[in-house]
Structures are given as structure tokens and as C-alpha cells.
Amino acid sequence: MGNLTPVSLRDLSTVLRVSIVLHPDLAARLDVTQLTMPDIALQLQAGTLASIAHAVDLLAGTDVMIVEIDPADPAETEAFERFCARHAGQMAVVAAVRALSVQTTRQILRSDAVDVLPLPFTPDELVQAVDSGRQALARVPATPAIPAFQPPRRRGKVISLLGALGGVGATSLATQLGVIWAATARVCLIDLDVQFGNAALYLNLRPRLTVADLVDAGERMDAEFLASVAETHNSGMAVVGAPIDIVPLDMVTPDAVQRMLALAADTYDVVLVDLPDAWINWSAAALTRSDVVLLVSELSVAGVHQAKRQLEMIDANGLSDRVLLVFNRVATSLFRKVDLTQTEQALKRKVDVVVSNDYAAMSAAIDEGRPVSTIKIKSRIEKDLRMLVATLDALPLVTL
């Protein structure tokens, strides 16, 4: 069924817009024509919580959202709680759960969800859940007739990650930073390593559409198409994956990259760009379009040598003032400070950020597509990553 025509959220006396989102197997068995209710505009969609998290048209056209979740999945439960909190006061959210128990009901109702609906449900149970949503919306203070002035939305911050050489963990940092940041902002990760990119894989995502589809779209590339290509991780982060097959580097153009990043910055608060190690015309265009260039390396002879070469290339392109130099997988000790003196002398500049080495925890997080914090609670590497997010968040936008 198509999207419904938006009406005022508070005009509940005329029509209540109810969207039901169920996993495809159950959605295929439900006949919404048998669920006619007075003053209710009902639509059914096959999907998941992740698939609708950034479905702008669907969310804008819904007063009561009934969405199927799996409470046995901690990541999905956490994502559902964030979803409810994000839309509290604007849209009533009802959880739909298979094999519903009293314990699960209590757990879900601790969030901002207004009700829990068992799956499969009866018409009476659906009416009760919808009524809970109506009552919840009725308790929200009415929107003023003349809304307060809203300043234009500031464009999102574009942060490109560039490895000094292969295997230094730039993609790992991109995915983990994005997962952390997604708790407080709208984040999009774009994998422009078109030959060997693994960002989607690191997040346990298998995208149907990729960067290649955006490039192929040409002038048809717009915000709506970008949103349709992006896969949504349980954290809420949107991910545009690298092509499934290895493609020539020249299939991407500077114009396509500039358009892609401009659209993403207009749509999201934070845009993380995972770049290939190679310098080509379109990767240079991505760096030029970035507010911050995160140069990632490691404390090895090759790592320092290649970092110096990358810094020289960045400086030659007039981008040295945007660089944040990060050394990853650094062995740290509680009672001994990392000595970076020789490294900084060789590079002729300070190292901005050090990320501790916890190869086992990071490898497990990558293998399972989860935040490293869920693998090892309060680890040193999680602390370093959160500090890096705070540092990046505080950096200003550049004038483009």
C-alpha cells in the first residue's frame, strides 16, 4: 500500500494514520482489508525496525507505528528503545512480538513504547493497541498555531578516513565510530573503497544496492535515492556499502563523489567516508569535500614512513589544516605513557590521537557486526573511541 497523505498530528478527530510493519513471512499472510476500523487509515508494510528507521515518508505519514521486533536480540531491543525515544511525543510506537510473555511485555513497556501487541493478533487486540496509541497522542500538548522560527538546518560534518597503508584498521575505526555516534546523531557511512571495501561486512550487513548504484544513477542521484541505497544497522547508522564485485577505480568520477557527499551532508548530521589508500582524482575530490581528514596509521616502520608520505601529499593538496593524525592499535600500559617522541620527530608534527590495541575484542566485534562495547565492557579501546568521537564532534565545519 502506498504512503498516506500527511495530516496534522493533532487532528486525531478526523483520521488516525496507523502503519503496521511486520517481517515479510507474516506480512504476506495478513489481509488488511479485513481490518477496517472507523476513522483509521491503515497501511501494512513488510520490513523490519532497521528498514524503517530512516524511511522519511513512512515516518512522516504515521501517527501510530506498530513494528515487529525480536526481544531476544539485545541489539534490536536497544535499537527499538532508541527509536521510541526519538519519536516520543510525535508518533506512538507499539511493539509487535511473537510468543509474547508477561516478562517480555514488562521489559518493553519500560521503554517509551505505548503498548505491546502479540503476534499473530486478533482484530480486538489490534483495536486495543491502536487505542493506546490514540490516547498517548492525545496526552501530548497541542502544537502552537504559529510555530516558533526554525533556523535552517546546518549541513552535516563530512569526515574521510584514509589509511596510511593497507591493514591499519581504518575501516574498523569507521564502523565503530559510526556505531557510537549513531546514539546521538544521524550518521551515514559511505564505503568508497570500491575494490576492497568491507565496511558493510564489518557491520554484518549484506546490501542489495551499493555505491556503484549511486554512481550509475548520475543526475538521478538525489536524497531519496541515497536513502533507498543505504542499509540501516541496528545502531541506527545508515551504511552505503562498496560494490559487491571488484570494479575499475575509474568507474567513479569526481562529480559523482561531490554530489554524493553533498546529498549525504544535507541529509545526515555526520557522514563518514571510508577511502581507498590510493590517490586518484575522485578520492582527492572526496578529501577536498571533507571537513576532517582522519589519517590512520600504526607504530611500525612502514606505518610511520607511509604516514609521512600521505601527509606530504595532503599538504601538497592544501588540506593539512583538516588532518587529524591517528595511530591505531598502540600497545598501552596503565603505568607507562606511550612515547611518541621519535615518531613525531620523523613526521615533523604531533600525533593527535592514539587508539589502544585490543585486537581480540575488535576482531570479535567485526566478526559479529557489533559495537566493541558489547564484546568487552568498559575497555580501554572503547574509551579511546568515545574520546575520538568527542574530539571529532567538537571540530568546526570548513567553508566550502
Backbone torsions as a table, in degrees:
resi	resn	phi	psi	omega
1	MET	NA	141.3	-177.4
2	GLY	-74.2	172.7	179.4
3	ASN	-68.8	147.3	-178.8
4	LEU	-86.5	153.4	178.3
5	THR	-69.1	123.6	-177.7
6	PRO	-61.0	140.2	172.2
7	VAL	-129.0	170.5	-179.8
8	SER	-60.7	135.4	-179.2
9	LEU	-60.5	-32.8	-175.5
10	ARG	-86.8	-9.4	-178.0
11	ASP	-82.7	57.1	-173.5
12	LEU	-77.5	-9.7	-179.9
13	SER	-75.7	-17.3	-178.0
14	THR	-95.7	-59.4	-177.3
15	VAL	-150.9	139.0	176.1
16	LEU	-109.4	121.8	-176.9
17	ARG	-89.8	114.5	-176.1
18	VAL	-115.8	125.6	175.8
19	SER	-112.5	132.4	176.8
20	ILE	-113.3	120.9	179.6
21	VAL	-116.1	112.1	-178.4
22	LEU	-122.9	154.8	174.9
23	HIS	-57.8	148.0	-171.6
24	PRO	-52.1	-37.7	-176.7
25	ASP	-63.7	-37.6	-179.1
26	LEU	-84.1	-35.8	179.4
27	ALA	-61.2	-34.6	-179.1
28	ALA	-67.0	-21.5	-177.3
29	ARG	-95.9	-8.9	-175.5
30	LEU	-95.6	125.6	177.8
31	ASP	-103.0	100.9	-176.1
32	VAL	-68.8	-17.7	178.2
33	THR	-66.3	-17.9	177.9
34	GLN	-88.4	2.9	-174.7
35	LEU	-117.8	38.7	180.0
36	THR	-67.7	131.4	178.6
37	MET	-135.6	140.9	-179.3
38	PRO	-62.8	138.3	176.6
39	ASP	62.0	23.3	178.7
40	ILE	-122.6	125.0	172.5
41	ALA	-101.4	111.1	-170.5
42	LEU	-110.0	134.6	172.9
43	GLN	-134.8	145.9	-179.3
44	LEU	-115.1	137.2	177.6
45	GLN	-136.8	134.7	173.7
46	ALA	-82.5	126.5	-178.7
47	GLY	172.6	-163.9	-179.7
48	THR	-136.0	172.4	176.6
49	LEU	-58.2	-43.2	-179.0
50	ALA	-62.5	-37.2	-175.8
51	SER	-72.5	-21.4	-178.2
52	ILE	-105.2	-3.9	-173.1
53	ALA	-56.9	-33.4	-179.9
54	HIS	-122.3	24.0	177.6
55	ALA	-80.3	87.5	-169.2
56	VAL	-56.9	-48.4	-177.0
57	ASP	-63.9	-42.9	180.0
58	LEU	-63.0	-46.2	-178.2
59	LEU	-65.8	-39.6	-179.5
60	ALA	-68.2	-25.7	-178.1
61	GLY	-100.6	24.4	-176.5
62	THR	-130.9	132.4	171.8
63	ASP	-96.9	-41.7	178.7
64	VAL	-123.1	118.9	179.7
65	MET	-105.5	119.7	174.5
66	ILE	-107.1	114.2	-172.9
67	VAL	-129.6	134.7	179.8
68	GLU	-76.5	133.4	175.7
69	ILE	-134.5	164.4	176.2
70	ASP	-114.1	100.0	-177.2
71	PRO	-63.3	-16.1	178.8
72	ALA	-76.2	-12.5	178.9
73	ASP	-97.0	105.9	-176.5
74	PRO	-57.8	-38.8	-178.6
75	ALA	-65.6	-41.2	179.7
76	GLU	-70.5	-36.4	177.0
77	THR	-61.8	-43.6	178.5
78	GLU	-64.7	-41.0	178.5
79	ALA	-64.6	-38.0	178.2
80	PHE	-64.7	-41.5	178.8
81	GLU	-62.4	-41.3	177.7
82	ARG	-65.9	-39.8	179.4
83	PHE	-61.0	-45.9	179.3
84	CYS	-62.4	-44.8	-178.3
85	ALA	-64.5	-38.3	-177.6
86	ARG	-65.1	-34.0	-174.6
87	HIS	-106.0	7.0	-179.9
88	ALA	-58.5	133.4	-180.0
89	GLY	86.1	-12.0	179.9
90	GLN	-115.2	-31.9	-178.1
91	MET	-149.7	134.9	177.2
92	ALA	-85.3	132.8	-176.7
93	VAL	-114.9	130.2	177.9
94	VAL	-118.5	130.9	176.9
95	ALA	-86.3	133.7	174.5
96	ALA	-109.2	124.8	-169.7
97	VAL	-133.9	135.5	174.1
98	ARG	-82.2	149.7	179.2
99	ALA	49.6	51.4	-175.8
100	LEU	-68.1	135.2	177.0
101	SER	-120.5	166.3	178.3
102	VAL	-62.4	-42.1	-179.6
103	GLN	-61.5	-42.8	179.0
104	THR	-65.1	-40.7	178.2
105	THR	-58.9	-46.0	179.3
106	ARG	-61.7	-41.7	-179.4
107	GLN	-61.4	-45.8	-177.0
108	ILE	-68.6	-38.9	-177.1
109	LEU	-72.2	-6.8	172.1
110	ARG	-73.9	-17.8	176.7
111	SER	-84.7	-167.4	178.3
112	ASP	-87.4	11.6	175.3
113	ALA	-66.2	143.3	-177.6
114	VAL	-90.5	-19.3	-179.3
115	ASP	-166.1	170.7	176.7
116	VAL	-129.0	132.7	-177.1
117	LEU	-115.8	125.8	178.5
118	PRO	-72.6	149.1	175.4
119	LEU	-117.9	131.1	-5.6
120	PRO	-72.5	158.1	-177.1
121	PHE	-113.4	161.3	174.1
122	THR	-94.8	162.5	177.0
123	PRO	-56.4	-38.9	179.7
124	ASP	-64.8	-39.6	178.9
125	GLU	-65.8	-37.3	177.1
126	LEU	-65.4	-44.4	179.0
127	VAL	-58.4	-42.3	-179.7
128	GLN	-63.7	-42.5	-180.0
129	ALA	-66.0	-42.1	178.7
130	VAL	-64.2	-39.4	178.8
131	ASP	-64.5	-36.7	175.9
132	SER	-61.0	-40.7	177.6
133	GLY	-65.3	-41.9	178.9
134	ARG	-60.9	-45.4	-179.2
135	GLN	-64.6	-38.8	179.5
136	ALA	-63.9	-41.4	178.9
137	LEU	-68.9	-33.8	-179.9
138	ALA	-66.0	-25.1	-179.8
139	ARG	-80.3	-12.1	-179.7
140	VAL	-78.9	132.0	179.6
141	PRO	-56.0	142.7	-178.7
142	ALA	-63.8	147.4	176.9
143	THR	-71.8	134.6	178.6
144	PRO	-56.4	147.5	-178.9
145	ALA	-61.4	-37.8	178.2
146	ILE	-112.6	104.7	-176.9
147	PRO	-66.2	151.2	177.5
148	ALA	-65.4	154.0	179.7
149	PHE	-61.7	131.5	177.1
150	GLN	-111.3	116.3	179.4
151	PRO	-65.9	156.4	178.2
152	PRO	-57.1	142.8	-179.6
153	ARG	-66.8	130.7	176.9
154	ARG	-71.2	139.9	180.0
155	ARG	-64.9	156.6	-179.2
156	GLY	-73.3	160.9	179.5
157	LYS	-87.6	128.7	179.5
158	VAL	-101.8	122.5	-178.2
159	ILE	-123.7	116.2	178.7
160	SER	-98.6	134.9	177.0
161	LEU	-106.0	125.3	-177.2
162	LEU	-126.0	120.5	177.0
163	GLY	-79.0	135.8	176.9
164	ALA	-63.4	-30.8	173.7
165	LEU	-157.7	170.4	-177.5
166	GLY	-67.1	147.1	173.7
167	GLY	82.7	13.8	-179.5
168	VAL	-90.5	-2.7	175.3
169	GLY	94.2	22.0	179.7
170	ALA	-63.5	-41.5	179.6
171	THR	-67.3	-39.3	176.9
172	SER	-59.5	-44.4	178.4
173	LEU	-64.3	-42.9	-179.1
174	ALA	-58.7	-46.7	-177.2
175	THR	-68.4	-43.2	-177.6
176	GLN	-71.9	-37.4	175.3
177	LEU	-62.8	-42.1	179.9
178	GLY	-62.8	-42.1	179.7
179	VAL	-62.7	-42.0	178.8
180	ILE	-66.3	-47.4	-175.5
181	TRP	-66.1	-30.1	-176.8
182	ALA	-64.1	-15.2	178.2
183	ALA	-70.1	-22.1	-175.7
184	THR	-127.4	-2.9	-176.8
185	ALA	-150.6	163.9	173.7
186	ARG	-84.4	115.9	-171.9
187	VAL	-119.4	139.2	173.9
188	CYS	-127.9	129.6	175.8
189	LEU	-108.4	123.1	179.6
190	ILE	-113.6	119.9	-179.4
191	ASP	-93.1	102.3	179.7
192	LEU	-97.4	9.6	171.7
193	ASP	-80.6	80.5	-165.5
194	VAL	-69.9	-12.9	179.3
195	GLN	-101.9	-36.6	-174.1
196	PHE	-133.1	23.0	-178.0
197	GLY	-68.7	138.0	-177.9
198	ASN	-129.1	14.6	-174.3
199	ALA	-58.1	-45.9	180.0
200	ALA	-63.5	-40.7	179.2
201	LEU	-62.3	-39.7	179.5
202	TYR	-64.3	-20.2	179.8
203	LEU	-105.0	11.1	178.9
204	ASN	59.9	39.4	177.6
205	LEU	-112.2	146.0	177.4
206	ARG	-125.7	79.8	-174.2
207	PRO	-67.1	142.4	174.9
208	ARG	-82.2	-37.1	178.6
209	LEU	-112.0	151.5	-173.4
210	THR	-138.8	-174.4	175.3
211	VAL	-53.1	-36.7	-179.4
212	ALA	-58.5	-36.4	179.4
213	ASP	-69.1	-35.5	176.2
214	LEU	-65.4	-44.3	179.7
215	VAL	-63.2	-44.1	-179.5
216	ASP	-63.5	-26.4	-177.4
217	ALA	-67.2	-25.2	178.9
218	GLY	57.6	-125.2	-178.2
219	GLU	-68.6	-16.7	179.1
220	ARG	-77.9	-8.7	179.1
221	MET	-66.9	116.5	176.7
222	ASP	-139.1	-179.0	-175.9
223	ALA	-61.1	-38.4	-179.6
224	GLU	-66.2	-41.0	179.6
225	PHE	-68.7	-38.8	176.6
226	LEU	-58.3	-44.6	-179.9
227	ALA	-64.9	-33.6	-179.4
228	SER	-73.7	-27.9	178.6
229	VAL	-77.6	-35.9	-175.9
230	ALA	-67.9	135.7	171.0
231	GLU	-93.9	146.8	-178.5
232	THR	-104.8	123.0	176.5
233	HIS	-77.9	160.8	179.6
234	ASN	-57.9	-24.9	178.8
235	SER	-71.6	-16.5	-174.6
236	GLY	103.2	-10.1	180.0
237	MET	-71.4	135.8	174.2
238	ALA	-86.0	137.4	-176.1
239	VAL	-128.8	122.5	172.3
240	VAL	-102.8	108.9	-172.6
241	GLY	-79.8	162.3	174.0
242	ALA	-71.1	160.4	178.8
243	PRO	-55.3	146.0	-179.7
244	ILE	-66.5	-41.1	177.8
245	ASP	-99.6	154.2	175.5
246	ILE	-67.9	128.1	-177.8
247	VAL	-121.5	159.0	176.9
248	PRO	-62.7	143.7	179.9
249	LEU	-61.2	-30.6	-176.7
250	ASP	-81.1	5.5	174.3
251	MET	-71.9	-19.2	176.4
252	VAL	-95.5	145.4	179.1
253	THR	-121.9	155.3	176.2
254	PRO	-56.7	-40.0	-180.0
255	ASP	-62.3	-41.6	179.8
256	ALA	-63.8	-41.1	179.7
257	VAL	-66.3	-45.1	179.3
258	GLN	-59.8	-43.7	-179.6
259	ARG	-65.6	-44.3	-178.5
260	MET	-60.1	-47.3	-177.1
261	LEU	-71.7	-34.0	177.0
262	ALA	-65.1	-43.6	177.8
263	LEU	-62.8	-44.1	-179.2
264	ALA	-63.8	-41.4	-179.6
265	ALA	-67.2	-29.2	177.0
266	ASP	-76.9	-18.0	-174.7
267	THR	-102.9	-35.9	-173.4
268	TYR	-116.8	159.7	177.4
269	ASP	-77.4	-34.9	-178.0
270	VAL	-134.5	131.5	176.3
271	VAL	-121.2	115.4	177.3
272	LEU	-100.0	129.4	-176.8
273	VAL	-119.1	117.6	177.9
274	ASP	-93.2	112.4	-173.8
275	LEU	-101.8	155.7	172.2
276	PRO	-71.6	162.0	179.4
277	ASP	-69.6	-27.4	-174.7
278	ALA	-73.5	145.2	173.5
279	TRP	-92.6	117.7	175.7
280	ILE	-135.4	169.6	-172.3
281	ASN	-58.2	-39.7	-176.8
282	TRP	-79.4	-27.0	175.7
283	SER	-71.4	-34.3	174.3
284	ALA	-64.5	-36.3	177.1
285	ALA	-64.3	-38.4	178.2
286	ALA	-64.9	-42.1	179.3
287	LEU	-65.3	-39.5	178.9
288	THR	-64.1	-32.0	-179.1
289	ARG	-83.1	-3.8	-173.9
290	SER	-90.2	146.6	172.9
291	ASP	-82.0	-32.1	179.8
292	VAL	-136.7	137.5	172.8
293	VAL	-111.3	112.5	-179.7
294	LEU	-92.4	101.7	179.0
295	LEU	-90.0	117.7	-173.2
296	VAL	-108.7	130.7	176.8
297	SER	-145.6	-169.8	-179.5
298	GLU	-139.4	161.3	-177.0
299	LEU	-84.2	65.6	172.3
300	SER	-126.4	166.8	179.0
301	VAL	-58.5	-47.2	179.3
302	ALA	-65.3	-39.1	-179.0
303	GLY	-62.3	-44.4	179.7
304	VAL	-69.1	-42.1	-179.3
305	HIS	-61.3	-47.3	-178.5
306	GLN	-71.5	-31.3	175.7
307	ALA	-62.8	-40.3	178.7
308	LYS	-63.7	-42.2	179.5
309	ARG	-64.5	-41.8	178.8
310	GLN	-65.0	-40.6	178.7
311	LEU	-61.6	-39.5	178.6
312	GLU	-64.4	-40.0	179.2
313	MET	-68.3	-40.4	178.2
314	ILE	-63.1	-42.5	179.3
315	ASP	-63.8	-39.0	179.6
316	ALA	-63.8	-24.8	178.6
317	ASN	-94.9	7.7	175.9
318	GLY	71.2	28.7	-175.6
319	LEU	-116.8	12.3	-173.6
320	SER	-63.4	-26.5	-179.3
321	ASP	-75.1	-8.1	180.0
322	ARG	-101.2	-1.6	-172.2
323	VAL	-83.5	135.0	167.8
324	LEU	-117.7	114.7	-175.0
325	LEU	-89.6	119.1	-176.0
326	VAL	-118.4	127.6	171.6
327	PHE	-104.8	122.0	-172.9
328	ASN	-100.8	157.7	176.2
329	ARG	55.6	46.5	-179.9
330	VAL	-90.6	129.4	178.0
331	ALA	-70.2	118.3	-178.4
332	THR	-117.1	159.2	179.8
333	SER	-136.5	146.7	-178.6
334	LEU	-63.1	-33.8	-173.3
335	PHE	-111.2	11.1	179.2
336	ARG	-142.3	124.0	179.9
337	LYS	-76.5	142.6	179.0
338	VAL	-67.6	127.8	-179.7
339	ASP	-92.2	110.3	-178.6
340	LEU	-107.4	12.5	-173.9
341	THR	-56.8	-53.3	-177.7
342	GLN	-65.4	-38.4	178.8
343	THR	-61.8	-46.2	-178.3
344	GLU	-69.1	-32.2	175.6
345	GLN	-66.3	-40.6	179.9
346	ALA	-66.9	-37.0	-177.7
347	LEU	-85.2	-17.2	-177.4
348	LYS	60.6	36.0	174.8
349	ARG	-166.0	163.3	-179.4
350	LYS	-77.3	149.9	169.4
351	VAL	-85.4	126.0	-174.0
352	ASP	-81.5	-40.6	-173.1
353	VAL	-140.6	139.7	173.7
354	VAL	-119.2	128.8	176.4
355	VAL	-110.6	124.5	-175.1
356	SER	-63.9	154.3	177.4
357	ASN	-87.2	123.3	169.9
358	ASP	-145.6	72.8	-171.3
359	TYR	-59.8	-39.6	-177.3
360	ALA	-64.1	-46.8	-178.9
361	ALA	-66.2	-43.5	-179.3
362	MET	-67.0	-40.0	178.6
363	SER	-62.7	-41.6	178.5
364	ALA	-65.1	-39.8	178.7
365	ALA	-62.8	-40.7	179.3
366	ILE	-67.1	-45.3	-177.9
367	ASP	-61.2	-33.3	-175.5
368	GLU	-102.3	-3.7	179.9
369	GLY	65.3	36.9	-175.1
370	ARG	-123.0	160.7	172.6
371	PRO	-62.8	143.3	-179.6
372	VAL	-63.1	-24.3	179.5
373	SER	-65.3	-25.4	178.5
374	THR	-84.5	-12.8	177.3
375	ILE	-88.8	-44.0	-178.0
376	LYS	-140.8	106.6	-173.3
377	ILE	-70.4	134.9	176.1
378	LYS	54.0	42.6	178.8
379	SER	-80.5	163.6	178.5
380	ARG	-64.4	-38.2	-178.7
381	ILE	-67.0	-36.7	176.9
382	GLU	-63.9	-42.1	178.0
383	LYS	-59.9	-44.3	179.6
384	ASP	-62.9	-41.3	-179.6
385	LEU	-65.3	-41.5	179.1
386	ARG	-66.4	-36.9	176.7
387	MET	-66.1	-36.8	178.1
388	LEU	-66.5	-40.5	176.1
389	VAL	-59.8	-44.7	179.9
390	ALA	-62.7	-40.1	178.3
391	THR	-63.2	-46.9	180.0
392	LEU	-64.8	-38.6	-178.7
393	ASP	-62.9	-32.8	-176.5
394	ALA	-81.6	-15.8	-178.3
395	LEU	-71.4	142.7	-177.4
396	PRO	-77.9	161.4	171.1
397	LEU	-75.3	149.2	176.1
398	VAL	-91.7	159.0	176.2
399	THR	-85.7	116.6	-176.6
400	LEU	-96.6	NA	NA
